[in-house]
Amino acid sequence: MKENIENIKNEISLYLAVNNHISRKDLFDFKMNYLGKTGSISALSKGMRDVPAEQRPEVGKLISDLRTWAEQVFADKEEQIKKAELAARYASERIDVTMPAQFRETGTLHPISLVKKEIIDCFAGMGFEIFEGPEIEKDYYNFQALNIPADHPARDMQDTFFVTEDFLLRSQTSSGQIRVMENKRPPIKVLSPGRVYRSDSDATHSPMFHQMEGLVVDKGITLCDLKGLLDEFARKMFTSETKTRLRPSYFPFTEPSVEVDLSCHNCGGKGCRICKGTGWIEILGAGMVNRKVLENCGVDPDEYTGFAFGMGLERIAMIKYGINDMRYLFENDVRLLKQFKD
Amino acid sequence: MKAPLSWLKDYVDIDISAEELKDKLFSCGFEVEELIYVGAEVEKCVVGKIVSLEKHPDADKLQICKLDCGEYGHEIQIVTGADNVFVGALVPVALDGSSLHGGIKIKKGKLRGVESCGMLCSGEELGINDDWYEGADVNGILIIKEDVPLGTDIRKVVGLDDYIFDIAVTANRPDCQCVYGIAREISALLAKPLTPVELVYKAETFTTSGRVNVSVEAPDLCPRYIAHYVRELKIEKSPQWMRRRLALSGLRSINNVVDITNFVLLELGQPMHAFDLSKISQNKICVRRAADGEKIVTLDEKEFELKENNLVIADGTKPVALAGVMGGLNSGISEETSEVLFESAKFERANIRRTSRKLGQKSDSSSRFEKGVDAYTTGVAINRALNLIDTLGCGKIAGDRFDIEAETVKPTVITTTYKKINDLLGIEVPERTIRAILERLNFNVKTKGGEIIVTAPAYREDIEGYPDLAEEVIRMYGYDHIIGTFMPTAQITNGGLTDKQRAAERVKKILRGQNYNEIITYSFISPKDYQLLRIPEKAEQAIKIVNPIGEDLSIMRTTLAPSMLETLVRNIRRGNSEARLFELASVYIAKSLPLTEMPSEELTLCCGIYGEKENFFTAKGVYESIAEQFGLSFEYVPATVPFLHPGKSALIKFNGKEIGYFGELAPDLAEELAIETNVYLGELDYAKIESALLSPLVFKPLPKFPEVVRDLALIADETVTCSQVEQAIREGSKFVTDVKMFDVYRGAQIGEGKKSMAFKITFTPHEKAFTPEDADGNIKRILRRLSETLGISLR
């Protein structure tokens, strides 16, 4: 018996010593030859019957030690094989992590849409609704109701495309003011974006461009409120240091009328190439809604006051993104478009 | 509007620099677009006295001068070719390193071996003529007549030391389209008195009415007409000071009478006219509408045929002036003119504008009338013109005049309160300050109870109500006093996009998710674009612009496809290897032509792609992604679109209605455009699906029982479409919730005219879980259906 035990031990030791690169399956099969139900170590236990009673404790312990020893060496070997296998796998599966990723790119909004969206986000939070009026408009809405009668010199300020005597391509989103006030009583806070058209074409003018009109009508609205709103807008749209400056101007549909300049985002107001050395960039026209315009829309000018402002989206996009030629905006070169990630 | 500083100083004591004045004007609403220093070109050119002259040893025509230029040197040697110089003469000396008119630079050098340290200048070299300085037109060196200190900057002597303010005057301030108007603003700005224009003249006892009869037959187009007779005229050169003023303003001096009319226009903004009375027939002047077909030849010798809405000044037989635009050639001033009728009138601006536009005839006078002339100034101007006649002593002035006014224009009176003005501004401008500002601007302010009664100056026809007063106050008080507030009195409103606007934004987001880049293109296209796409008849239905920039941008598009195609082609030609583009914009559909009612502007989605990885089905993907995101189901049927590949184009249908198309650009069209890449484009009539995009999101419970997925490989005739098979599969079992073809195969084993199609079918049990037998049973029913309706068998 003792000899048997010694033999088994030697067999196992020899096998494991020789078979260094054995697979886990072969190791398992070999292990079962000894530790399986019908394995030789199990057989030894069964052979205990034939061992004289006085030797049983000693032999029993030897068998038990053998089993413990065998389980340990097999476990050790298994662990060793696992590690080797994994190492081999890692080695064979190594990849070049610097190779390109596979993913679907995301498209972009046109820069004009992007600024439009930003402006809308800015004003929507301040309670402005969005109204989009028609582009082919009646003379009445584009001019007459805005206090620009036929043959008024202010019509020379914008060369208009006509479709018939009465219909034209709107030359300003201000036409939206009238349509809004005709259909809604104060309080009114509306933003009106859209395409507008003027017969002008060069590096700084496009026959089609985009404007954004804002209108507020309520009780007790003042010029200071206009300034406060535009200050907020300038800070959100550009930088928190951006300042606004009002200066007198003229629009037939506002009185007083102002031109609004922003402190130059590039030089912070010191004067540079972008602001032509003035430190200021002209960005929008605005003013207190003319009493006649309110009257034209059936709003009592003694009860309500309001302000309106209008800006060109191309100009804002060009200033904000540093685009130096308006024509780029309508060429739609995909290399330009892809830069405007939202 | 150009205002010379020296002229402005006639009326206001301007004690600040030109730059400072420019900034002040800007802050009160008059942007100086350009501040021009008149003598900018002429530098280092001073007055010198010729102390000696001797002949050049080696050149007959040259003389060697020695000049005393005061502090610049007492014996400066200069060689000159001019022969009008003499010892003792004062002349302009361009010193070494100086520059002259036209950018000429003068440097020390040798002329035929003799050193010359500069140049003696002619008027032309200084950029001036006789109008600036008498003698400047002389062929030779300008000889200075006054006794000026040697070394004086020549610009100070000849009138070049001056600034011109080129001012952008807003359309509401026609009263500032003249030097005196700007001076009025400056006097208010600087709080300095304004020197009035000289208006006094000596009248004789003879009368205008005794010489000519003046009438106005069209008072609606001519609210005020003043005519004054002047005789015993001496037509001659105007004095230097007047000619220099005209020259500064860019006008050439003609003769005293013409110059006076131009001077008054520049000074007061009132166009004037002078008729040679000897050429007026029947001693009659009448302001009337032209007879249809009546003709006139204007001073510039152009002939016009007139219509009834053109206003003319006529004598007893013929028009002698196109009112407000230009005088007639038949009544103009000449050297022989000895008696004139001066006209100062207010013509209705809209009519002048229409006439000028219709006839294509413009003048300083017409553009001035278009901006608006006030009736008050009309009266001032005639007196000024007569004052100048008197001052120049060039005529005898009648003792009366015709002054025909439709109605006497009364100055605007506004009754308001200081509070109203301040309430609009949102700040508290002290009452005293408001009053002072208004008074400085020549408004009359009276207090009555709690109100103020403000009378606007007669020339301020733009003033209508208290907001105008508020503007006057704040532009003078300073906009920097306006401090931002945040609508403390306003009610809360709920802002944001409407559902429809939000849906459109969502569509754009989906498209971006599919790697599409948004483009924006012009709304107007060319009729040629329709021809290119082989749909010329569609151009007929489009809305046309009557005054387009050119034919290329002349019609409002009814389809976005041409603009998309153009953009794709541009990108291809620029070597961009791939692009996925979309535009969501309106097309313009007329209900009738010509337009009598508002057309409908329908939002349309146009998608266009090209590139190595693109094909018909990647193009189809964008429409399916929209359907998938909004839970809609689109159908696709083969289509015939004139500009697409007939075998690779489809109509898109939704709820049985056609909502769009897409496909591959027809290969012959691609060839025409010289592009070798396959291009796919399509349009979706967004308006037709918009309402379906607005349905609210509702949760659908998860299936109670596990879904069962089976694959089927089928043999079908080549003509059978995928969608037919899908439909039959769905009809074959009510448990089918999804069908997707994942493979198609053609080959010898399948047979000629046949194809093998593999489908993945998803069953969702309703009442209880599917057993394998349940699934088999459903598959069996589906196969039966496929076989019966489409002759399809299992592979």
Chai-1 contact restraints between the chains, C-beta under 6 A:
chainA,res_idxA,chainB,res_idxB,connection_type,confidence,min_distance_angstrom,max_distance_angstrom,comment,restraint_id
A,R104,B,N515,contact,1.0,0.0,6.0,A-B,restraint_1
A,E105,B,N515,contact,1.0,0.0,6.0,A-B,restraint_2
A,T106,B,R512,contact,1.0,0.0,6.0,A-B,restraint_3
A,G107,B,R512,contact,1.0,0.0,6.0,A-B,restraint_4
A,G107,B,N515,contact,1.0,0.0,6.0,A-B,restraint_5
A,G107,B,Y516,contact,1.0,0.0,6.0,A-B,restraint_6
A,G107,B,N517,contact,1.0,0.0,6.0,A-B,restraint_7
A,T108,B,N517,contact,1.0,0.0,6.0,A-B,restraint_8
A,L109,B,E518,contact,1.0,0.0,6.0,A-B,restraint_9
A,H110,B,E518,contact,1.0,0.0,6.0,A-B,restraint_10
A,H110,B,I520,contact,1.0,0.0,6.0,A-B,restraint_11
A,I112,B,I520,contact,1.0,0.0,6.0,A-B,restraint_12
A,S113,B,E518,contact,1.0,0.0,6.0,A-B,restraint_13
A,A124,B,G495,contact,1.0,0.0,6.0,A-B,restraint_14
A,A124,B,G496,contact,1.0,0.0,6.0,A-B,restraint_15
A,G127,B,T493,contact,1.0,0.0,6.0,A-B,restraint_16
A,G127,B,G495,contact,1.0,0.0,6.0,A-B,restraint_17
A,F128,B,G495,contact,1.0,0.0,6.0,A-B,restraint_18
A,E129,B,G495,contact,1.0,0.0,6.0,A-B,restraint_19
A,I130,B,L497,contact,1.0,0.0,6.0,A-B,restraint_20
A,I130,B,Q501,contact,1.0,0.0,6.0,A-B,restraint_21
A,P134,B,E601,contact,1.0,0.0,6.0,A-B,restraint_22
A,I136,B,P599,contact,1.0,0.0,6.0,A-B,restraint_23
A,D151,B,A350,contact,1.0,0.0,6.0,A-B,restraint_24
A,D151,B,R353,contact,1.0,0.0,6.0,A-B,restraint_25
A,P153,B,A171,contact,1.0,0.0,6.0,A-B,restraint_26
A,P153,B,E370,contact,1.0,0.0,6.0,A-B,restraint_27
A,P153,B,K371,contact,1.0,0.0,6.0,A-B,restraint_28
A,A154,B,A171,contact,1.0,0.0,6.0,A-B,restraint_29
A,F161,B,I545,contact,1.0,0.0,6.0,A-B,restraint_30
A,F162,B,V546,contact,1.0,0.0,6.0,A-B,restraint_31
A,F162,B,N547,contact,1.0,0.0,6.0,A-B,restraint_32
A,V163,B,I543,contact,1.0,0.0,6.0,A-B,restraint_33
A,V163,B,L595,contact,1.0,0.0,6.0,A-B,restraint_34
A,T164,B,P594,contact,1.0,0.0,6.0,A-B,restraint_35
A,T164,B,L595,contact,1.0,0.0,6.0,A-B,restraint_36
A,F167,B,L595,contact,1.0,0.0,6.0,A-B,restraint_37
A,P187,B,Q491,contact,1.0,0.0,6.0,A-B,restraint_38
A,P187,B,T493,contact,1.0,0.0,6.0,A-B,restraint_39
A,K189,B,T493,contact,1.0,0.0,6.0,A-B,restraint_40
A,S199,B,I549,contact,1.0,0.0,6.0,A-B,restraint_41
A,S201,B,I549,contact,1.0,0.0,6.0,A-B,restraint_42
A,P207,B,I549,contact,1.0,0.0,6.0,A-B,restraint_43
A,M208,B,Y522,contact,1.0,0.0,6.0,A-B,restraint_44
A,M208,B,S523,contact,1.0,0.0,6.0,A-B,restraint_45
A,D218,B,A490,contact,1.0,0.0,6.0,A-B,restraint_46
A,K219,B,T489,contact,1.0,0.0,6.0,A-B,restraint_47
A,G220,B,T489,contact,1.0,0.0,6.0,A-B,restraint_48
A,T222,B,G426,contact,1.0,0.0,6.0,A-B,restraint_49
A,L223,B,L425,contact,1.0,0.0,6.0,A-B,restraint_50
A,L223,B,G426,contact,1.0,0.0,6.0,A-B,restraint_51
A,L223,B,I482,contact,1.0,0.0,6.0,A-B,restraint_52
A,C224,B,G426,contact,1.0,0.0,6.0,A-B,restraint_53
A,C224,B,I482,contact,1.0,0.0,6.0,A-B,restraint_54
A,C224,B,I483,contact,1.0,0.0,6.0,A-B,restraint_55
A,C224,B,T485,contact,1.0,0.0,6.0,A-B,restraint_56
A,D225,B,T485,contact,1.0,0.0,6.0,A-B,restraint_57
A,D225,B,M487,contact,1.0,0.0,6.0,A-B,restraint_58
A,K227,B,I482,contact,1.0,0.0,6.0,A-B,restraint_59
A,K227,B,G484,contact,1.0,0.0,6.0,A-B,restraint_60
A,G228,B,G484,contact,1.0,0.0,6.0,A-B,restraint_61
A,G228,B,T485,contact,1.0,0.0,6.0,A-B,restraint_62
A,G228,B,F486,contact,1.0,0.0,6.0,A-B,restraint_63
A,D231,B,G484,contact,1.0,0.0,6.0,A-B,restraint_64
A,L246,B,Y479,contact,1.0,0.0,6.0,A-B,restraint_65
A,L246,B,I482,contact,1.0,0.0,6.0,A-B,restraint_66
A,R247,B,Y479,contact,1.0,0.0,6.0,A-B,restraint_67
A,P248,B,G29,contact,1.0,0.0,6.0,A-B,restraint_68
A,P248,B,R475,contact,1.0,0.0,6.0,A-B,restraint_69
A,Y250,B,T170,contact,1.0,0.0,6.0,A-B,restraint_70
A,Y250,B,A171,contact,1.0,0.0,6.0,A-B,restraint_71
A,Y250,B,N172,contact,1.0,0.0,6.0,A-B,restraint_72
A,E255,B,P467,contact,1.0,0.0,6.0,A-B,restraint_73
A,E255,B,D468,contact,1.0,0.0,6.0,A-B,restraint_74
A,P256,B,A470,contact,1.0,0.0,6.0,A-B,restraint_75
A,P256,B,E471,contact,1.0,0.0,6.0,A-B,restraint_76
A,M288,B,L424,contact,1.0,0.0,6.0,A-B,restraint_77
A,R291,B,G465,contact,1.0,0.0,6.0,A-B,restraint_78
A,N332,B,I519,contact,1.0,0.0,6.0,A-B,restraint_79
A,N332,B,T567,contact,1.0,0.0,6.0,A-B,restraint_80
A,V334,B,N571,contact,1.0,0.0,6.0,A-B,restraint_81
A,V334,B,N576,contact,1.0,0.0,6.0,A-B,restraint_82
A,V334,B,A579,contact,1.0,0.0,6.0,A-B,restraint_83
A,L337,B,N517,contact,1.0,0.0,6.0,A-B,restraint_84
